Amino acid sequence: MAGAHVVTQPYRAPASEYGAGHRGIDLGTSIGAEVRAPADGVVAFRGTVVDRPLLTIAHADGLVSTYEPLGSSLEPGDSVAAGQDIGTVDVGGHTSPGSLHVGVRRDDAYINPMLLFGGVPRAVLLPCCT
């Protein structure tokens, strides 16, 4: 999306493969905002899952990104280029209206999308027991 990105819900890794967590980030935006592809890829899926439209793009190096709720006219098999408009923010799902959920998998395992956007702060170890 154009402009600065405000993370309204951060990535929270689950304790186990099927445990509770938030397998992506939610970005504050507005309904109808244009969303651009972060990298070249091929549309792997476009459709409605439960109550939300989503789009999934397969990228190089085993990366797969998913965007929801996202209205799009792209079809599976369509190639996309980095920076290309891929759709507009819609409504539905767990995100509050005007938010976009971005999920990323590497080799079928969810990762924190902020690792790819350069926004994960370094961990700081504090002294113990002073």
N, C-alpha and C positions, 0 to 999 in steps of 0.2 A: 504494500500500500504506500501511497505517497506520504511524505512527512515523517515525523517522529512516531515511534511505536511505543505505546504505553501498555505494559503487561498488566492486565486486570486480574488474572489468575495464573500463578506460576506453575511450572511443571512440578509434580510431586510423584516421585517413583514409588511404585507399589512395593510392599515388603516381599511379595511373591508374584509369580507370573499372573495369577488370577486375583490378586489382592486389590484392595481399594487404592486409588491413587488418581492422579490427573495426568494422563499420558499425552500431554501437550501443553500449550500455553494459550490463553485467551488474550486477544489484543483489543483494546478499546478503539472503536471507529464509529461509523454510522451506517445505518441501513442504506443500501444502494452504493456504498463506496466501492470503487474499482479495486480489484485485487490483481496483482501481477505475479507471474511465475518467478520464483527466486533463482531458478537455474533451468537450463535446457532439460527436456524430458519428453515423455510420451504419456498421454492420458491413459490411465489404467482402469479408472472407474468414474462414472458420473451417474448419479441417481439419488433417490430418496431412501434413507435408512431411518426407519421408525417415523419420525416427524420432521426430519431436516434434510435439505438438499446438501450433497457433498460432492467434492471432486478430489480424486487421487491421481497424483502424477508420479511415474517411475522415473528416477534420475540415474545418472551414472554412479558407479561405486556402491551399488546395493542400497541406495537411498530412495525412500518413498515418502512423499509428503501428502498430507490430507488437509483439506480446508472445509470447514463447516460453520454455520450454514452458508453455502455459496451457490448462488444461481449461476448457471453457465450454459452456453450453447455448444460447448465442445463435446466431442464424442470419443469414446474409447478408441485408441489407435491414432488420434490426432497428435502431431508433434507440436510442442510449444518451445519457444525460445525464452531465455532469461529476459525479464522485463516485459514480456507480452501480457496484455490483459487476458485473464483467464475466467473472469466472472465478476459478480457483484455480491456484496454482503447481503444476505437474506435474513429470514427469521426461522427459529425452531431450535430444538435441542436444548442442551444444558446452559448455553451461553445466554447472558442477558441481551435483550434486543440492542442491536448496534455493536455487537462484539463478534469477533472472528476467532474460532478455535483453529490452531495450527498444530498438527501432530506430525512427527517424523519417526520413521523406522529405518534402521540400518541393519541389513541382513535379517529382517523380520523381528528385530528387537527394538522396542521404543527407546528413543533417546531424547534428551532435553533439546528442543529446537534452538534454544539460546546458544548452544555450543556452536551452531552454524552461523548465527548472527553476531557472534563476538560479544555477547552480553552476560556471560556467567562470571560473577565475581569470584576471585580466588578465595579459598578457605583460609581462615586465619586461626591458628592454634593459640589459645590463651594459656597462661601459666595456671597450673593446678595447685590448689590447696595452699594458698598464701595466707 
